[in-house]
Amino acid sequence: MTTLRKLRLERHLSQGALGEMLGDLDYNTVGRWESGECAPSWENAQALERIFGLSAKALMSPIPESERAGVPRRSDVAW
């Protein structure tokens, strides 16, 4: 799990809602970023930095297991 996912969930945003904030991106794109399957483009990384107030590098870094308490698993989140 990445910091991006944690912060998105803390703000009660779905992957689709974040994608729309970034210019009508598909929710699958955001999901691939969160899973580490791929990274956002430079433009999207800059937009994510503005939205969340962290560097793209920080947003894409994994959250240590010890800090995952309280962050819902994918199966626990109902949109």
Buried (B, 14 or more C-beta within 10 A) or exposed (E): BBBBBBBBBEEEBBBBBBBBBBEEBEBEBBBBBBEEEEEBEEEBBEBBBEBBEBEBEBBBBEBEEEEEEEBEEEEEEEE
